[in-house]
């Protein structure tokens, strides 16, 4: 059984821990196609937050409290950069984490594609699943905002922040880390996506897949940038493998992260049905054959999509592996139904 998972963010990393446990038990092979829209170059270093979240989480080196970066981290370089007032001071790079960015940047500068760099980094971390960036090309999520350039001073109620005129685009990391997504936000733009090509191995993995799963990641800034790479969406819609998504929303709130704020920008309800509507059912030209929701959302209906309710809290590896198993079993059933329909 070959499983491909589209993923990004910490929710996606946790889901992959369950996918790996399921694979170890069943002999399945897992390939993760990972978002690179959060990637950014800062202090001359190429930072790939989603690839690193997955790699550190699966490799046992992630900080579970913070949700990003390395466990047992120290911050000497960050303090030294701040002493030079080297911007951006709002983004924290830990000393251990910086080693990863140094290796990545050196290899990229030497001409290796990001997919090869990721494979090299994984020799150390042994994640147990194959990690592929969605693209080896430049693809960055930018956010069109208005409002102050500088966050308001939280110490001073009188400080509204420095005014910054009309609409402007800022990098996703500036929107999220510096402004906590609190600026008036108009849209997300995947810079470079139209010219990007799927990274080496991505289309082959999708063509060979028995099952494609969409992790409970942020649909707007983790999964949409992957689907924006020309060729990837089509490989899913035209491919033989059934596509089953896992809702990142339980009740009316994201399991983790900022999906509520991102969905609001798109005017999509923050519900399991809202996210499924974004992906669309295969019958309507969308992606999904199946959609897993939590039992609290068991009444969810999505046109042309089989909805199944199973517990979606990724409380530990066993619970998450059970979610993955339910998703794979749904996909296998749906593949059988599709073959039956085609034959009949
Ligand atoms: N998130 C923060 O809230 N503050 C930070 O200073 C920060 C630094 C950082 C450095 C490396 C890295 O891989 C991730 C980092 N993150 C930080 C997390 C990141 O901004 C986002 O949570 C993800 O991009 C969303 O998936």
Boltz pocket constraint, residues with backbone or C-beta under 6 A from the ligand:
constraints:
  - pocket:
      binder: B
      contacts: [[A, 8], [A, 9], [A, 10], [A, 38], [A, 47], [A, 48], [A, 49], [A, 50], [A, 52], [A, 53], [A, 67], [A, 68], [A, 69], [A, 90], [A, 91], [A, 92], [A, 93], [A, 97], [A, 173], [A, 176], [A, 177]]
      max_distance: 6.0
